Amino acid sequence: MTEPELPDSGFHRLHVARTVTETPDAYSLELAVPDELAERFRYRPGQFLTLRVPSERTGSVGRCYSLSSAPHEDGPLKVTVKRVTDGYGSNWLCDNATGGMAIDVLPPAGVFTPKSLDADLLLFAGGSGITPIMSILKSVLATGTGRLTLIYANRDEHSVIFADELDALSRQHPDRLTVLHWLESVQGLPSVPQLAALAAPCAGRETFVCGPSAFMDATSAALSELGVERKRVHIERFVSLSRNPFEVEDTVDVAEEADTGAPAQLDVELDGDRHSFAWPRQRKLLDFLLEQGLDAPYSCREGACSACACRVVAGEVKMLNNEVLEPVDLDEGIVLACQSVPVTDDVSVTYE
């Protein structure tokens, strides 16, 4: 049977090479990338993919899953999915994904990635939050020189994703990797003082945090108690997408409360090329770039993921909604193109 032709909306059809059972309720999907798409799917440790999941009610839904593979491994892309109560996407993938299955996928995206793999890092993971952390951890050990401390919280010993792999890496790199497990079944839920005590020896390091909201909030409070600068703490948050990024849309959003004055001068660096445009004040940056025929990255288009993130290097924009970027990201000029409208007369942005 010939597969249907994909509409031109920026995603590609990949095939599942195999699935791996990580725990009773967590599975990894290895996605084969053909040679002609290798550059398109090049990624940085800590980034995510957006997958199209079939739905009987709506045709499909888009769901974001972090990559647990690492770029240096030079193999299939691997995302790890854990069942979530009432989570449609995670349960469908865990129940139905099999080797050979075709899945529509948007290219890698996200800003939850270290600037240097030679820096010493403090890593916090709760449950399936280990997924992007694992990609960072493996990358540092294989291609960097940094030392790592991982504090990893789970319900019990049977729910520890990548337990054997973490144990092996700890034995291979005893001077560079320390893994501290916290099991709720043994120690109860970690409190802010307990997390602060675990983090104290490494409190000066760049820190990456991913896991359930309550865990991330407690970790943030613990780091604050230790006096860790907020700009040194990176938090990965995912919000369920209410808008389907795989559906081709005939219209673009118009910014609310927009100034309809003279267009701003926009300079954009994307995929190594520079472009200049007159940017209408009422048009969101992503919508405008897509109108101009540029292949700007995106996923949710509602400010609930960081797939469209870019950096403002000159001028100023206003974001109409932001559910994922942290203050440290904003301080570095990172914005969500899908929610940005111009404030100054001249704006320059770059995609990294």
C-alpha positions in Angstrom: 0.0 0.0 0.0 1.3 3.4 -0.9 1.5 5.9 2.0 -0.5 9.1 1.5 1.5 12.2 0.5 2.1 14.5 3.4 0.9 18.1 3.3 3.5 20.8 3.3 3.5 21.7 7.0 7.1 21.1 8.1 6.9 17.5 9.4 8.3 14.3 8.1 7.2 10.6 8.2 9.6 8.4 10.1 9.4 4.7 10.9 9.8 3.0 14.2 12.9 0.8 14.1 12.0 -0.9 17.4 10.4 -0.4 20.7 12.1 -1.0 24.1 10.3 -1.8 27.4 12.1 0.4 30.0 9.8 -0.2 33.0 6.3 -1.7 33.2 4.8 1.7 32.3 7.6 3.3 30.2 8.6 2.5 26.6 11.2 3.9 24.2 10.5 4.3 20.5 13.6 4.3 18.2 12.9 6.3 15.1 15.0 5.6 12.0 16.0 8.8 10.1 16.8 8.4 6.4 20.1 9.9 5.1 18.3 12.7 3.2 16.7 13.9 6.5 19.8 13.6 8.7 20.6 17.3 8.7 16.9 18.2 9.3 16.9 15.9 12.4 20.2 17.0 13.9 19.7 17.8 17.5 21.2 19.0 20.7 21.1 17.1 24.0 18.0 17.9 26.0 15.7 18.7 23.0 12.4 17.1 22.1 10.3 15.8 19.2 6.7 16.4 18.5 4.8 13.3 17.4 1.5 13.0 15.6 -0.8 10.5 17.6 -3.9 9.2 15.9 -7.2 10.1 17.5 -10.7 8.7 16.6 -12.3 12.0 17.8 -10.1 14.6 16.1 -8.1 12.7 13.6 -4.8 13.3 15.4 -3.2 15.2 18.3 0.3 16.5 18.7 2.4 15.5 21.7 5.9 16.5 22.7 8.4 13.9 24.0 12.0 14.5 25.0 14.8 12.7 23.2 16.6 10.2 25.5 19.2 9.3 22.8 22.3 11.5 22.5 23.7 13.1 19.3 27.1 11.4 19.5 25.4 7.9 19.4 24.8 8.4 15.7 21.9 6.0 15.7 18.1 6.1 15.7 16.4 9.0 17.5 14.9 7.7 20.7 12.0 9.1 22.7 10.9 7.6 25.9 7.2 7.7 26.8 5.7 7.0 30.2 2.0 6.2 30.7 0.1 9.1 32.3 -3.3 8.7 34.0 -5.8 9.9 31.4 -3.0 10.8 29.1 -4.3 10.0 25.6 -1.0 10.4 23.7 1.2 8.4 26.1 -1.2 5.6 26.5 -1.9 5.3 22.8 1.9 5.1 22.0 2.6 2.6 24.8 -0.3 0.4 23.6 0.1 0.7 19.8 3.6 1.6 18.8 5.4 -1.3 17.1 8.4 -1.8 14.9 7.8 -0.7 11.3 5.0 1.8 12.2 5.1 5.2 10.4 4.8 8.3 12.6 4.7 11.9 11.5 7.3 13.9 13.4 8.3 17.6 13.6 12.1 18.3 13.7 13.9 18.5 17.1 13.3 21.7 19.1 13.7 23.1 22.6 16.1 25.3 24.6 16.7 22.8 27.6 20.3 22.2 26.6 23.6 23.1 28.2 25.8 25.7 26.5 29.0 23.7 27.2 29.5 19.9 27.8 32.7 20.7 29.6 30.9 22.4 32.5 30.1 20.6 35.8 26.3 20.1 36.1 23.8 19.4 38.8 20.8 17.4 37.3 17.4 16.8 38.9 15.0 14.3 37.4 11.6 13.0 38.7 10.1 10.0 37.0 10.0 10.4 33.2 11.8 13.7 33.6 14.9 11.6 33.3 14.4 11.6 29.5 16.1 14.9 28.5 18.4 14.6 31.5 19.7 11.3 30.1 20.5 12.8 26.8 22.5 15.6 28.5 24.2 13.2 30.8 25.4 10.8 28.1 26.6 13.7 25.9 28.7 15.2 28.7 30.3 11.9 29.6 31.0 10.9 26.0 32.0 14.2 24.3 32.7 16.7 27.2 34.8 16.9 30.4 32.2 18.0 32.9 31.4 16.3 36.2 27.8 15.4 36.9 25.6 14.8 39.9 22.2 13.4 39.2 19.4 13.4 41.9 16.7 11.1 40.6 13.4 10.6 42.3 10.9 7.8 41.6 7.9 6.0 43.1 9.8 2.7 43.7 12.7 0.7 42.4 10.6 -0.8 39.6 9.8 2.6 38.2 13.4 3.8 37.7 13.8 4.3 33.9 17.3 3.6 32.6 18.3 2.0 35.9 20.8 -0.4 34.4 22.2 2.1 32.0 22.8 4.6 34.8 24.4 2.0 36.9 26.8 1.1 34.0 27.7 4.7 33.4 28.4 5.3 37.1 30.8 2.3 37.1 32.5 3.5 33.8 32.9 7.1 35.1 33.2 6.9 38.9 35.1 10.2 39.1 32.7 12.1 36.9 29.2 10.8 37.6 27.4 10.5 40.9 23.8 9.2 40.9 21.7 9.7 44.0 18.4 7.8 43.9 15.3 8.8 45.9 12.5 6.3 46.2 9.2 7.4 47.6 8.3 3.9 48.7 11.4 4.0 51.0 12.0 7.6 51.9 8.6 9.3 51.2 8.1 12.3 49.0 11.3 14.5 49.0 10.8 17.7 51.0 12.4 21.1 50.2 15.0 20.8 53.1 15.9 17.2 52.0 16.4 18.3 48.4 18.5 21.3 49.5 20.7 18.9 51.6 21.3 16.7 48.6 22.0 19.7 46.3 24.2 21.6 48.7 27.6 20.0 47.7 27.0 21.1 44.1 25.0 24.3 44.6 27.4 26.3 42.5 26.9 24.3 39.3 24.6 25.0 36.4 21.4 23.1 37.1 18.9 21.3 35.0 15.5 20.2 36.4 12.7 18.1 34.8 9.9 16.1 36.3 6.4 16.4 37.7 5.3 20.0 38.6 5.4 19.4 42.3 8.9 18.0 42.1 10.2 20.9 40.1 8.6 23.4 42.4 10.1 21.8 45.4 13.5 21.6 43.7 13.3 25.3 42.7 12.5 26.2 46.3 15.4 24.1 47.6 17.8 25.8 45.2 16.5 29.2 46.2 17.1 28.4 49.8 20.7 27.6 48.9 21.1 30.9 47.3 21.5 29.6 43.8 21.0 32.3 41.2 17.9 31.8 39.2 19.7 32.3 35.9 21.7 29.1 36.6 18.6 27.0 36.9 17.0 25.5 33.8 13.6 23.9 34.0 11.8 21.9 31.3 8.0 22.2 31.4 5.6 20.6 28.9 1.9 21.7 28.6 -0.5 19.5 26.6 -1.1 21.1 23.2 -4.6 22.2 22.5 -3.8 23.0 18.9 -2.7 20.4 16.4 0.6 21.4 14.8 0.1 18.7 12.1 -3.0 20.2 10.6 -2.4 22.7 7.8 -4.1 26.0 8.5 -5.4 28.4 5.9 -5.3 31.4 8.1 -2.9 33.0 10.5 -3.5 34.5 13.9 -3.7 38.2 14.4 -2.3 39.6 17.6 -4.8 41.0 20.0 -4.4 44.6 21.1 -1.8 45.1 18.3 -0.5 48.4 17.1 -1.4 49.0 13.4 1.2 51.6 12.8 4.1 51.5 10.3 5.8 48.1 9.9 8.9 47.3 11.9 12.2 46.5 10.1 12.9 42.8 10.7 16.3 41.1 10.1 16.2 37.3 10.5 19.1 34.7 10.5 17.7 31.2 9.8 19.6 28.1 8.6 22.7 30.3 7.8 20.8 32.7 5.6 19.9 36.3 6.4 16.6 37.9 5.4 15.1 41.4 5.8 11.4 42.3 5.8 8.9 45.0 6.7 7.1 43.3 9.6 3.5 44.3 10.1 2.8 45.3 13.7 -0.3 43.1 14.0 1.4 39.9 12.8 3.0 37.4 15.1 6.6 36.6 14.1 6.1 32.9 13.3 3.0 33.5 11.2 4.8 36.3 9.3 7.9 34.2 8.6 5.8 31.3 7.3 3.9 33.7 5.1 7.2 34.8 3.6 8.0 31.1 2.7 10.7 30.6 5.4 11.0 27.2 7.1 10.8 28.5 10.6 10.4 25.8 13.3 7.3 25.4 15.3 5.0 23.0 17.0 2.1 24.1 19.2 1.8 27.8 18.0 0.2 28.7 21.3 3.2 29.4 23.6 3.0 26.0 25.3 6.3 24.6 24.0 9.7 26.0 23.0 9.8 24.6 19.4 9.7 28.1 17.9 12.2 29.7 20.2 14.6 32.2 18.7 16.9 34.9 20.1 16.3 38.6 19.8 19.8 40.1 19.3 18.6 43.7 18.6 15.4 45.6 19.3 12.5 44.4 21.4 9.4 42.2 21.0 6.3 41.6 23.1 5.2 38.0 23.8 1.4 37.6 24.1 1.7 34.3 25.9 4.5 32.2 27.5 4.0 29.0 29.4 7.4 27.5 29.1 10.3 29.9 28.9 12.0 30.7 32.3 13.3 34.0 33.4 16.9 32.9 32.6 15.8 32.3 29.0 14.1 35.7 28.7 17.2 37.3 30.2 19.2 35.8 27.3 16.9 37.2 24.7 15.1 34.0 23.9 11.5 34.4 22.9 8.7 32.4 21.3 8.2 33.4 17.7 4.6 32.1 17.7 3.7 34.7 20.3 6.0 37.7 19.5 5.0 41.0 17.9 7.3 44.0 17.4 7.7 46.7 19.9 10.7 48.7 18.5 11.0 49.9 14.9 14.0 47.6 14.3 14.2 44.0 15.4 16.9 41.4 14.7 16.4 37.7 15.5 18.4 34.6 15.0 17.5 30.9 15.2 20.1 28.7 16.9 
